[in-house]
Amino acid sequence: MSLLIGEVEHEEVMYAIGAPTTQEGLLPGLLNYYKGSVAEALMEHYTGKHPDVATMYTGIVTDVQVRATTRNFAKALVDGGVPIRDIYRYRISLPIKAEDDKLLGPHAEKFKGKVVHAFDFLHWWYGPIETMVIVGILRESDLRQRRIQRFENG
């Protein structure tokens, strides 16, 4: 059995919708996702790393809800005995430009030219199933090898 675990390039765009814009709104916004002690620790960790409250909020939620979760899930599987060769991770970065014209609503401009949270479904079902090619899937071991090579090469 193989597992496919992924994310999209612009996760934060979706989380920015309705993000708090004031320091007073940050904690209540985070409490929608996390218990108080976790929300407070995240605020402390992320303070000073973003230019404004909305960007800080989207950074926290994107990192914790998606980025760290997918990476830690893959690590937990390997630590639990799943062979690394059976774990495939992907990140979709290439938007489907033909879909930009079909975007509706007040957030269409924010989504244009991006692959945002949950919009990877367009890539999975785009075109006839016989001609689908999943682009950009690399085995976790390949990703690790690339990171090692980048580190060794400076």
Sequence and secondary structure as in RCSB ss.txt:
>XXXX:A:sequence
MSLLIGEVEHEEVMYAIGAPTTQEGLLPGLLNYYKGSVAEALMEHYTGKHPDVATMYTGIVTDVQVRATTRNFAK
ALVDGGVPIRDIYRYRISLPIKAEDDKLLGPHAEKFKGKVVHAFDFLHWWYGPIETMVIVGILRESDLRQRRIQR
FENG
>XXXX:A:secstr
  EEEEEETBHHHHHHTT   SHHHHHHHHTTTS HHHHHHHHHHHTTSSSSHHHHHHHHHHIIIIIHHHHHHHH
HHHHTT  GGGEEEEEE    HHHHTT  STTHHHHTT  BTTTTHHHHTSS GGG   TT EEHHHHHHHHHHH
HHT 
